[in-house]
Amino acid sequence: MMKTIASALVSLALLSGCASVSQPEPIALAVPLQISYQSEATLVRLGQLIDSGKYQNEQLSQLYYERGLLLTNLGLEAMARLDFSHSIRITPDFSPSYNFLGLFYLSHQELDNAYEAFDSAIELDATDTYPYFTRALALYYGHKYTLAEKDIQHYQASAENDPYRLVWQYLIQMHDNPKLALKTLQQEYQPHQQSDEWGWKIVGLYTGDISVREFIHLADNSEQNNVQLAQQLCEAYFYLAKKMQLDGKNELAKSYFKLSLSGNVYEYIEHRLALLELQIYDQQPFMTARKS
């Protein structure tokens, strides 16, 4: 079972303080997000619309999808999964629901079902590149790195300057060609080194231009409200964990994955993947990239 956050903090202090126990890496936390009154009211309203009998086919399918999306954002996965399934049952070619079902399958390591769901989303809507990203994630966790790289590059082509796409391309390439992965990331990062955009700070962490201490300080932006802080820290700790994982520091990686979960940012894919990573650790240590 997962340790408490307090225990995770102790682990981080011990693990990051190998050189100097008195100076562990800093920790930033947000108040965990709670279900808002507005979300509850919207959930009730969508339920009333669905049960009204006024809507059929595409409209009803859309309502189920919208409620499933809200339930996903609230962390109510079983109910969301049911709504997405209803959406597809009513309108079999409703592609967005396939993508979310694929993410649920991925979360539970049902990879064959995930591939099938993402394939369906792609076949039904060729203009939407996002399922290429989610399928790349499923292929990555299925250790199919060559196929994952093709999908992430296809996704990246629709927005070449998206730092998150570059980070995932790097994580995928690290398993087969670490030198090329780092060289490519450094080349792509160079024009954006002075950017204030948060995503490029994640890239800077991976290139070594930004230290862990500086990265956490940048993530803990006092000008943000609590929701924004929780969202940014969810990403920060997830990608810190992936970096520690690549460095072979698996115990530290696990602590960072737990911190990524601490803000209850259910709608972020990093939250879902952090849970998946911890499930994998419970089964066996995640394979780190080859060193060369």
Residue frames relative to the residue before (quaternion, step in Angstrom):
aa qw qx qy qz dx dy dz
M 1.0000 0.0000 0.0000 0.0000 0.00 0.00 0.00
M 0.5628 -0.6119 0.4273 0.3554 3.55 -1.17 0.57
K 0.4847 -0.6418 0.5126 0.3007 3.53 -1.14 0.71
T 0.5817 -0.5335 0.4545 0.4128 3.56 -1.27 0.16
I 0.6524 -0.4998 0.3811 0.4234 3.55 -1.25 0.29
A 0.6149 0.5501 -0.3582 0.4370 3.57 1.01 -0.75
S 0.6529 0.5012 -0.3089 0.4766 3.55 1.00 -0.82
A 0.6221 0.5404 -0.3396 0.4535 3.57 1.06 -0.76
L 0.6340 0.5347 -0.3304 0.4505 3.56 1.02 -0.77
V 0.6348 0.5191 -0.3269 0.4698 3.56 1.00 -0.81
S 0.6463 0.5222 -0.3183 0.4565 3.57 0.96 -0.88
L 0.6546 0.5126 -0.3157 0.4572 3.55 0.95 -0.87
A 0.6507 0.5220 -0.3247 0.4457 3.57 0.94 -0.83
L 0.6808 0.4866 -0.2912 0.4636 3.56 0.94 -0.88
L 0.7168 0.4676 -0.2638 0.4450 3.56 0.86 -1.00
S 0.7267 0.4243 -0.2569 0.4753 3.56 0.93 -0.81
G 0.6744 0.4996 -0.2950 0.4566 3.57 1.22 -0.20
C 0.2078 0.8114 -0.5236 0.1555 3.59 1.13 0.59
A 0.7122 0.4263 -0.2622 0.4922 3.56 0.92 -0.88
S 0.7947 -0.0330 0.0557 0.6036 3.56 1.02 -0.79
V 0.3261 -0.7859 0.4934 0.1805 3.56 -0.19 1.31
S 0.6498 0.5420 -0.3155 0.4294 3.58 1.10 -0.62
Q 0.7652 0.3017 -0.1797 0.5396 3.60 1.23 -0.24
P 0.0207 0.8113 -0.5820 0.0505 3.59 0.42 1.18
E 0.6298 -0.5099 0.4009 0.4274 3.56 -1.26 0.30
P 0.5265 -0.6478 0.4406 0.3302 3.61 -1.01 0.74
I 0.2363 -0.7472 0.6041 0.1448 3.54 -1.26 0.44
A 0.0870 -0.7715 0.6285 0.0458 3.56 -1.00 0.87
L 0.0420 -0.8020 0.5958 -0.0050 3.56 -0.98 0.86
A 0.2595 -0.7196 0.6183 0.1801 3.53 -1.25 0.54
V 0.5739 -0.5238 0.4703 0.4184 3.55 -1.28 0.25
P 0.4948 -0.6710 0.4469 0.3244 3.65 -0.68 0.99
L 0.4896 -0.6828 0.4612 0.2851 3.56 -0.90 0.94
Q 0.2074 -0.7752 0.5904 0.0868 3.54 -1.09 0.83
I 0.5901 -0.5533 0.4394 0.3905 3.57 -1.24 0.42
S 0.3194 -0.7692 0.5271 0.1688 3.57 -0.73 1.06
Y 0.6356 -0.5159 0.4152 0.3969 3.54 -1.30 0.40
Q 0.6362 0.5445 -0.3281 0.4372 3.57 1.00 -0.84
S 0.6513 0.5088 -0.3162 0.4658 3.59 1.00 -0.81
E 0.6470 0.5099 -0.3179 0.4695 3.57 0.97 -0.83
A 0.6583 0.5080 -0.3120 0.4596 3.59 0.95 -0.87
T 0.6459 0.5110 -0.3154 0.4714 3.59 1.00 -0.81
L 0.6261 0.5413 -0.3288 0.4548 3.57 1.02 -0.79
V 0.6566 0.4980 -0.3028 0.4787 3.58 0.95 -0.87
R 0.6628 0.5210 -0.3030 0.4444 3.57 0.91 -0.93
L 0.6515 0.5028 -0.3171 0.4713 3.60 0.94 -0.83
G 0.6285 0.5334 -0.3285 0.4610 3.57 1.04 -0.75
Q 0.6481 0.5150 -0.3119 0.4663 3.58 1.02 -0.82
L 0.6538 0.5101 -0.3114 0.4641 3.57 0.98 -0.83
I 0.6526 0.5170 -0.3118 0.4579 3.58 0.96 -0.87
D 0.7384 0.4261 -0.2249 0.4718 3.57 0.94 -0.90
S 0.5082 0.6961 -0.4022 0.3087 3.60 1.23 -0.23
G 0.3806 -0.7375 0.4762 0.2906 3.57 1.13 -0.55
K 0.5214 0.6669 -0.3949 0.3569 3.59 1.26 0.05
Y 0.7533 0.3929 -0.1892 0.4924 3.57 1.18 -0.53
Q 0.1016 -0.7903 0.6039 0.0223 3.53 -1.11 0.79
N 0.8677 0.1719 -0.0994 0.4558 3.53 -1.39 0.33
E 0.8704 0.0344 -0.0319 0.4901 3.59 -0.82 -1.02
Q 0.6577 0.5121 -0.3212 0.4495 3.60 0.96 -0.84
L 0.6701 0.4846 -0.2986 0.4765 3.57 0.93 -0.85
S 0.6206 0.5397 -0.3306 0.4629 3.55 1.05 -0.79
Q 0.6450 0.5208 -0.3073 0.4672 3.58 1.02 -0.85
L 0.6453 0.5161 -0.3225 0.4617 3.60 0.99 -0.79
Y 0.6416 0.5044 -0.3255 0.4774 3.59 0.97 -0.80
Y 0.6388 0.5300 -0.3181 0.4581 3.56 1.01 -0.82
E 0.6727 0.4967 -0.3015 0.4582 3.58 0.88 -0.94
R 0.6613 0.4773 -0.3178 0.4836 3.59 0.99 -0.75
G 0.6272 0.5305 -0.3384 0.4590 3.58 1.04 -0.73
L 0.6335 0.5266 -0.3245 0.4648 3.56 1.05 -0.78
L 0.6606 0.4955 -0.3055 0.4741 3.58 0.95 -0.86
L 0.6488 0.5133 -0.3154 0.4649 3.58 0.94 -0.84
T 0.6090 0.5426 -0.3409 0.4674 3.57 1.10 -0.72
N 0.6860 0.4921 -0.2793 0.4574 3.56 0.91 -0.94
L 0.6799 0.4582 -0.2803 0.4991 3.57 1.24 -0.43
G 0.5389 -0.6528 0.3863 0.3664 3.57 1.27 0.00
L 0.5234 0.6275 -0.4103 0.4049 3.60 1.26 0.26
E 0.1049 -0.8813 0.4580 0.0503 3.54 0.60 1.20
A 0.6593 0.5242 -0.3340 0.4230 3.61 0.83 -0.93
M 0.6722 0.4819 -0.2917 0.4804 3.58 0.97 -0.87
A 0.6364 0.5266 -0.3252 0.4604 3.57 1.02 -0.79
R 0.6425 0.5337 -0.3198 0.4473 3.55 0.93 -0.92
L 0.6427 0.5223 -0.3165 0.4626 3.58 1.02 -0.79
D 0.6680 0.4990 -0.3063 0.4592 3.59 0.95 -0.84
F 0.6428 0.5057 -0.3303 0.4712 3.59 0.97 -0.77
S 0.6312 0.5242 -0.3260 0.4695 3.58 1.06 -0.73
H 0.6242 0.5216 -0.3284 0.4801 3.60 1.04 -0.79
S 0.6316 0.5525 -0.3294 0.4328 3.57 0.97 -0.88
I 0.6975 0.4607 -0.2637 0.4814 3.57 0.94 -0.90
R 0.6166 0.5500 -0.3504 0.4409 3.56 1.04 -0.72
I 0.6825 0.4704 -0.2789 0.4849 3.59 1.04 -0.78
T 0.7904 0.0765 -0.0030 0.6078 3.57 0.97 -0.96
P 0.2630 -0.8339 0.4619 0.1489 3.62 0.12 1.26
D 0.7204 0.4203 -0.2637 0.4846 3.60 1.13 -0.43
F 0.3996 0.7072 -0.4870 0.3210 3.62 1.19 0.48
S 0.2651 -0.8558 0.4246 0.1304 3.56 0.19 1.36
P 0.6312 0.5590 -0.3836 0.3768 3.69 0.83 -0.72
S 0.6339 0.5425 -0.3393 0.4344 3.58 1.04 -0.69
Y 0.6015 0.5563 -0.3588 0.4472 3.58 1.08 -0.66
N 0.6454 0.5345 -0.3305 0.4342 3.57 0.97 -0.83
F 0.6842 0.4697 -0.2955 0.4732 3.59 0.91 -0.85
L 0.6162 0.5210 -0.3528 0.4737 3.59 1.03 -0.67
G 0.6182 0.5457 -0.3379 0.4538 3.56 1.05 -0.75
L 0.6481 0.5113 -0.3162 0.4674 3.59 1.01 -0.79
F 0.6334 0.5139 -0.3365 0.4707 3.59 1.03 -0.72
Y 0.6382 0.5140 -0.3245 0.4725 3.58 0.99 -0.82
L 0.6374 0.5240 -0.3245 0.4625 3.57 0.97 -0.85
S 0.6336 0.5571 -0.3287 0.4244 3.58 0.93 -0.89
H 0.7542 0.3443 -0.1854 0.5275 3.57 1.10 -0.72
Q 0.4993 -0.6999 0.3862 0.3341 3.56 1.32 0.43
E 0.3966 0.6598 -0.5191 0.3714 3.57 1.09 0.76
L 0.0855 -0.8888 0.4473 0.0510 3.53 0.67 1.20
D 0.6320 0.5298 -0.3521 0.4426 3.61 0.95 -0.75
N 0.6557 0.4904 -0.3076 0.4847 3.58 1.00 -0.82
A 0.6244 0.5394 -0.3349 0.4551 3.58 1.06 -0.75
Y 0.6441 0.5156 -0.3261 0.4615 3.59 0.90 -0.91
E 0.6642 0.5168 -0.3045 0.4461 3.57 0.91 -0.94
A 0.6648 0.5018 -0.3066 0.4608 3.58 0.95 -0.87
F 0.6730 0.4780 -0.3016 0.4770 3.61 0.92 -0.85
D 0.5978 0.5521 -0.3556 0.4597 3.60 1.06 -0.71
S 0.6579 0.5144 -0.3054 0.4575 3.56 0.96 -0.90
A 0.6434 0.5266 -0.3212 0.4534 3.58 0.95 -0.88
I 0.6724 0.4968 -0.2902 0.4658 3.57 0.97 -0.87
E 0.6691 0.5069 -0.2989 0.4538 3.58 0.93 -0.90
L 0.7087 0.4844 -0.2630 0.4403 3.58 1.00 -0.82
D 0.7993 0.0922 -0.0454 0.5921 3.60 1.16 -0.53
A 0.1953 -0.8292 0.5178 0.0786 3.55 0.01 1.32
T 0.6237 0.5623 -0.3430 0.4210 3.61 1.20 -0.38
D 0.6591 0.4906 -0.3066 0.4805 3.59 1.20 -0.40
T 0.2086 -0.8170 0.5280 0.1008 3.59 -0.48 1.18
Y 0.4849 0.7036 -0.4299 0.2915 3.61 1.19 -0.34
P 0.6391 0.5251 -0.3575 0.4336 3.67 0.89 -0.69
Y 0.5578 0.5708 -0.4045 0.4466 3.60 1.17 -0.37
F 0.6356 0.5186 -0.3201 0.4739 3.57 1.08 -0.74
T 0.7009 0.4603 -0.2886 0.4622 3.58 0.79 -0.95
R 0.6327 0.5022 -0.3426 0.4797 3.59 1.06 -0.65
A 0.5976 0.5505 -0.3590 0.4594 3.60 1.09 -0.65
L 0.6322 0.5229 -0.3322 0.4653 3.59 1.01 -0.76
A 0.6606 0.5013 -0.3122 0.4636 3.58 0.91 -0.90
L 0.6540 0.5005 -0.3080 0.4764 3.59 0.99 -0.80
Y 0.6132 0.5471 -0.3342 0.4615 3.58 1.08 -0.74
Y 0.7215 0.4171 -0.2541 0.4907 3.58 0.84 -0.93
G 0.6453 0.4702 -0.3240 0.5075 3.56 1.28 -0.21
H 0.4620 -0.7147 0.4072 0.3317 3.59 1.39 0.20
K 0.4715 0.6229 -0.4688 0.4121 3.58 1.13 0.67
Y 0.0620 -0.8889 0.4532 0.0254 3.54 0.67 1.19
T 0.6189 0.5444 -0.3548 0.4412 3.62 1.01 -0.68
L 0.6761 0.4691 -0.2842 0.4919 3.57 0.93 -0.90
A 0.6286 0.5405 -0.3312 0.4506 3.57 1.02 -0.79
E 0.6466 0.5233 -0.3212 0.4526 3.57 0.99 -0.82
K 0.6287 0.5312 -0.3395 0.4553 3.60 0.98 -0.78
D 0.6839 0.4858 -0.2913 0.4597 3.58 0.93 -0.89
I 0.6740 0.4863 -0.3153 0.4582 3.60 0.89 -0.83
Q 0.6390 0.5094 -0.3334 0.4702 3.59 1.06 -0.62
H 0.6134 0.5243 -0.3453 0.4792 3.57 1.07 -0.68
Y 0.6605 0.4982 -0.2938 0.4788 3.56 0.97 -0.86
Q 0.6619 0.5255 -0.3026 0.4406 3.56 0.95 -0.90
A 0.6019 0.5991 -0.3557 0.3901 3.58 1.05 -0.72
S 0.6483 0.5237 -0.3235 0.4481 3.60 1.16 -0.49
A 0.7806 0.0395 -0.0410 0.6224 3.61 1.28 -0.22
E 0.1853 -0.8606 0.4653 0.0919 3.53 0.39 1.29
N 0.7391 0.4128 -0.2326 0.4788 3.60 1.06 -0.63
D 0.4047 0.6853 -0.4945 0.3494 3.58 1.16 0.57
P 0.3689 -0.7712 0.4678 0.2244 3.64 -0.42 1.15
Y 0.6194 0.5564 -0.3605 0.4205 3.61 1.02 -0.66
R 0.6373 0.5192 -0.3273 0.4660 3.57 1.02 -0.73
L 0.6444 0.5126 -0.3166 0.4709 3.57 1.07 -0.73
V 0.6244 0.5364 -0.3412 0.4539 3.59 1.02 -0.77
W 0.6984 0.4581 -0.2863 0.4694 3.58 0.89 -0.87
Q 0.5842 0.5427 -0.3751 0.4728 3.58 1.10 -0.56
Y 0.6398 0.5268 -0.3063 0.4684 3.56 1.03 -0.86
L 0.6726 0.5002 -0.3056 0.4517 3.60 0.83 -0.96
I 0.6609 0.4963 -0.3041 0.4737 3.58 1.02 -0.78
Q 0.6952 0.4851 -0.2820 0.4493 3.58 0.84 -0.97
M 0.5653 0.6318 -0.3817 0.3681 3.60 1.10 -0.60
H 0.6479 0.5436 -0.3257 0.4227 3.57 1.09 -0.55
D 0.7792 0.3069 -0.1737 0.5182 3.60 1.11 -0.53
N 0.8138 0.0398 0.0174 0.5795 3.58 1.06 -0.69
P 0.1584 -0.8464 0.5014 0.0838 3.62 0.38 1.23
K 0.6449 0.5289 -0.3356 0.4379 3.61 0.95 -0.81
L 0.6693 0.4825 -0.2945 0.4822 3.56 0.91 -0.93
A 0.6217 0.5603 -0.3401 0.4288 3.58 0.98 -0.84
L 0.7006 0.4553 -0.2694 0.4789 3.58 0.85 -0.97
K 0.6421 0.5300 -0.3279 0.4465 3.60 0.92 -0.86
T 0.6638 0.5052 -0.3004 0.4625 3.58 0.93 -0.92
L 0.6621 0.5084 -0.3069 0.4571 3.56 0.93 -0.90
Q 0.6526 0.5159 -0.3152 0.4568 3.60 0.94 -0.85
Q 0.6513 0.5159 -0.3132 0.4600 3.58 0.97 -0.83
E 0.6871 0.4762 -0.2808 0.4715 3.57 0.95 -0.87
Y 0.6638 0.5274 -0.2968 0.4394 3.58 1.11 -0.70
Q 0.5533 0.6783 -0.3805 0.2984 3.57 1.03 -0.80
P 0.7166 0.4321 -0.2961 0.4606 3.66 0.77 -0.83
H 0.7355 0.4250 -0.2156 0.4816 3.60 1.23 -0.36
Q 0.3226 0.7920 -0.4763 0.2043 3.59 1.24 0.20
Q 0.7371 0.3934 -0.2260 0.5009 3.60 1.06 -0.68
S 0.4187 0.7229 -0.4600 0.3007 3.58 1.26 0.10
D 0.3737 -0.7192 0.5435 0.2184 3.56 -1.10 0.75
E 0.4617 0.6883 -0.4479 0.3354 3.59 1.26 -0.11
W 0.5450 -0.6714 0.4012 0.3020 3.56 -0.80 1.07
G 0.6387 0.5661 -0.3396 0.3952 3.59 0.89 -0.87
W 0.6603 0.5069 -0.3168 0.4546 3.59 1.04 -0.71
K 0.5601 0.5725 -0.3952 0.4499 3.60 1.22 -0.32
I 0.6035 0.5381 -0.3476 0.4748 3.57 1.14 -0.64
V 0.6397 0.5084 -0.3223 0.4780 3.57 0.97 -0.84
G 0.6493 0.5301 -0.3113 0.4477 3.60 0.96 -0.86
L 0.5954 0.5537 -0.3556 0.4610 3.57 1.13 -0.62
Y 0.7110 0.4668 -0.2570 0.4588 3.57 0.93 -0.92
T 0.6664 0.4761 -0.3147 0.4798 3.59 1.09 -0.56
G 0.5126 -0.6504 0.4141 0.3778 3.59 1.23 -0.35
D 0.4888 0.6726 -0.4278 0.3544 3.59 1.26 0.07
I 0.7491 0.2596 -0.1558 0.5892 3.59 1.24 -0.45
S 0.3789 -0.7349 0.5191 0.2164 3.58 -0.79 1.02
V 0.6608 -0.4918 0.3789 0.4218 3.58 -1.27 0.32
R 0.6544 0.5214 -0.3137 0.4488 3.58 0.91 -0.91
E 0.6756 0.4818 -0.2897 0.4770 3.58 0.92 -0.92
F 0.6294 0.5549 -0.3266 0.4351 3.56 1.02 -0.84
I 0.6697 0.4789 -0.3013 0.4810 3.60 0.89 -0.88
H 0.6245 0.5324 -0.3347 0.4631 3.57 1.03 -0.75
L 0.6599 0.4992 -0.3054 0.4712 3.60 0.99 -0.81
A 0.6454 0.5259 -0.3150 0.4557 3.58 1.06 -0.75
D 0.6994 0.4386 -0.2497 0.5061 3.56 1.09 -0.77
N 0.0751 0.8356 -0.5319 0.1146 3.55 0.55 1.25
S 0.3616 -0.7797 0.4751 0.1887 3.57 -0.43 1.23
E 0.6101 0.5728 -0.3533 0.4181 3.60 1.21 -0.36
Q 0.6008 0.5713 -0.3576 0.4300 3.59 1.26 -0.24
N 0.4556 -0.6121 0.5440 0.3490 3.55 -1.25 0.34
N 0.7225 -0.4746 0.2739 0.4217 3.57 -1.23 0.28
V 0.6223 0.5378 -0.3532 0.4458 3.60 1.02 -0.73
Q 0.6722 0.4900 -0.2935 0.4711 3.58 0.88 -0.92
L 0.6394 0.5241 -0.3242 0.4597 3.57 1.01 -0.79
A 0.6531 0.5139 -0.3131 0.4598 3.58 0.91 -0.91
Q 0.6563 0.5135 -0.3095 0.4581 3.58 0.96 -0.86
Q 0.6892 0.4801 -0.2889 0.4594 3.57 0.89 -0.92
L 0.6614 0.4960 -0.3104 0.4693 3.59 1.00 -0.75
C 0.5683 0.5751 -0.3820 0.4476 3.59 1.12 -0.60
E 0.6842 0.4602 -0.2721 0.4961 3.56 0.93 -0.91
A 0.6548 0.5465 -0.3235 0.4098 3.57 0.84 -0.99
Y 0.7244 0.4353 -0.2614 0.4663 3.58 0.78 -0.98
F 0.6016 0.5450 -0.3756 0.4473 3.59 1.07 -0.59
Y 0.7328 0.4224 -0.2563 0.4679 3.59 0.76 -0.99
L 0.5569 0.5493 -0.3907 0.4852 3.58 1.22 -0.36
A 0.6466 0.5265 -0.3121 0.4553 3.55 0.98 -0.87
K 0.6571 0.5016 -0.3157 0.4658 3.58 0.95 -0.84
K 0.6340 0.5159 -0.3359 0.4681 3.60 1.05 -0.69
M 0.6487 0.5024 -0.3180 0.4752 3.58 0.94 -0.85
Q 0.6157 0.5586 -0.3333 0.4447 3.55 1.07 -0.76
L 0.6702 0.4919 -0.2889 0.4747 3.56 0.93 -0.90
D 0.6768 0.4779 -0.2774 0.4864 3.57 1.16 -0.64
G 0.5371 -0.6524 0.3873 0.3686 3.57 1.29 0.03
K 0.5330 0.6117 -0.4076 0.4192 3.61 1.26 0.24
N 0.0567 -0.8786 0.4738 0.0193 3.53 0.60 1.20
E 0.6330 0.5228 -0.3490 0.4518 3.61 1.00 -0.68
L 0.6509 0.4919 -0.3069 0.4901 3.56 1.01 -0.78
A 0.6109 0.5498 -0.3417 0.4557 3.58 1.05 -0.77
K 0.6522 0.5191 -0.3217 0.4491 3.59 0.89 -0.87
S 0.6474 0.5167 -0.3229 0.4578 3.58 0.98 -0.80
Y 0.6622 0.4921 -0.3078 0.4740 3.57 0.98 -0.79
F 0.6059 0.5368 -0.3617 0.4626 3.61 1.03 -0.68
K 0.6527 0.5086 -0.3147 0.4651 3.59 0.98 -0.80
L 0.6433 0.5063 -0.3218 0.4757 3.56 1.03 -0.72
S 0.5913 0.5702 -0.3599 0.4423 3.59 1.10 -0.63
L 0.6815 0.4894 -0.2704 0.4722 3.57 1.14 -0.68
S 0.5548 0.7013 -0.3630 0.2619 3.55 1.17 -0.62
G 0.6941 0.4917 -0.2844 0.4422 3.61 1.14 -0.49
N 0.3921 -0.7407 0.4608 0.2921 3.62 1.30 -0.08
V 0.3252 0.7395 -0.5241 0.2698 3.60 0.99 0.81
Y 0.1115 -0.8679 0.4818 0.0470 3.54 0.57 1.24
E 0.6693 0.5341 -0.3195 0.4058 3.60 1.01 -0.70
Y 0.6114 0.5548 -0.3586 0.4357 3.60 1.19 -0.30
I 0.5022 -0.6682 0.4579 0.3027 3.54 -0.92 0.91
E 0.5769 0.5866 -0.3773 0.4252 3.59 1.16 -0.53
H 0.6085 0.5411 -0.3525 0.4613 3.59 1.07 -0.65
R 0.6713 0.4950 -0.2900 0.4693 3.56 0.89 -0.96
L 0.6919 0.4769 -0.2826 0.4626 3.59 0.93 -0.87
A 0.5883 0.5568 -0.3739 0.4517 3.60 1.11 -0.56
L 0.6367 0.5102 -0.3210 0.4809 3.58 1.02 -0.77
L 0.6410 0.5245 -0.3160 0.4628 3.56 1.00 -0.85
E 0.6443 0.5260 -0.3203 0.4535 3.59 0.93 -0.89
L 0.6741 0.4879 -0.3010 0.4657 3.59 0.94 -0.83
Q 0.5955 0.5401 -0.3599 0.4734 3.59 1.13 -0.60
I 0.6503 0.5170 -0.3096 0.4626 3.56 0.98 -0.88
Y 0.6451 0.5178 -0.3195 0.4622 3.58 0.98 -0.81
D 0.6210 0.5422 -0.3445 0.4491 3.59 1.08 -0.68
Q 0.6875 0.4684 -0.2708 0.4844 3.56 1.19 -0.63
Q 0.7406 -0.2474 0.2033 0.5907 3.55 0.90 -0.98
P 0.6168 -0.5477 0.3909 0.4083 3.63 -1.10 0.49
F 0.4826 -0.6561 0.5020 0.2909 3.55 -1.01 0.87
M 0.4818 -0.6697 0.4831 0.2932 3.58 -0.98 0.87
T 0.2903 -0.7496 0.5692 0.1731 3.57 -0.81 0.97
A 0.6348 -0.5431 0.3849 0.3924 3.54 -1.25 0.36
R 0.5642 -0.5804 0.4601 0.3648 3.51 -1.22 0.49
K 0.3254 -0.7200 0.5758 0.2102 3.54 -1.07 0.69
S 0.0752 0.7949 -0.5996 0.0539 3.56 -0.98 0.80
